C-alpha cells in the first residue's frame, strides 16, 4: 500500500453525492404509504356518501 502525503489528503474527493438504493427504497415506501392512506380516506368518504356503512352493533 502506498503512503499518502498529508498535503495530498486535502485533495481527496469522496462519493457522497449519489443516491443509494436504501434511500430510494425509503422514498418509494413513503410515497406508497401516502397513496394507500389516500385510497383508504377516499373509500371511506365514498362509503359514507353512498350509505354503505357497516353497523357497529
VMD Tcl script that draws the C-alpha trace (Angstrom):
set ca {
  {0.00 0.00 0.00}
  {1.25 3.46 -0.88}
  {1.57 6.11 1.84}
  {-0.17 9.39 1.02}
  {1.30 12.73 1.87}
  {-0.79 14.90 4.25}
  {-0.99 17.64 1.62}
  {-2.50 15.20 -0.88}
  {-5.13 14.09 1.64}
  {-6.80 17.50 1.35}
  {-7.36 16.92 -2.37}
  {-9.22 13.60 -2.00}
  {-12.86 13.88 -3.01}
  {-15.26 11.13 -1.94}
  {-18.51 9.98 -3.48}
  {-21.19 11.33 -1.19}
  {-23.41 12.86 -3.85}
  {-25.11 9.74 -5.18}
  {-28.35 8.15 -4.01}
  {-28.10 4.71 -2.52}
  {-30.67 2.01 -3.06}
  {-31.73 2.28 0.59}
  {-32.61 5.97 0.23}
  {-34.55 5.35 -2.99}
  {-36.46 2.44 -1.41}
  {-37.35 4.53 1.66}
  {-38.64 7.32 -0.60}
  {-40.77 4.83 -2.56}
  {-42.15 3.38 0.70}
  {-43.22 6.86 1.86}
  {-44.98 7.50 -1.46}
  {-46.77 4.13 -1.22}
  {-47.84 4.98 2.34}
  {-49.45 8.24 1.18}
  {-51.16 6.51 -1.77}
  {-52.60 3.80 0.50}
  {-53.77 6.40 3.04}
  {-55.44 8.43 0.28}
  {-57.12 5.33 -1.08}
  {-58.48 4.49 2.40}
  {-59.77 8.01 3.01}
  {-61.34 8.16 -0.44}
  {-63.03 4.82 0.08}
  {-64.37 5.93 3.47}
  {-65.77 9.15 2.01}
  {-67.43 7.24 -0.83}
  {-68.98 4.70 1.56}
  {-70.33 7.46 3.81}
  {-71.79 9.31 0.82}
  {-73.46 6.14 -0.52}
  {-74.68 5.00 2.90}
  {-72.74 1.70 2.74}
  {-71.53 1.79 6.33}
  {-71.50 -1.38 8.39}
  {-73.45 -1.07 11.65}
  {-71.38 -1.06 14.83}
  {-73.87 -3.15 16.86}
}
mol new
graphics top color blue
foreach p $ca { graphics top sphere $p radius 0.5 }
foreach p [lrange $ca 0 end-1] q [lrange $ca 1 end] { graphics top cylinder $p $q radius 0.2 }
display resetview
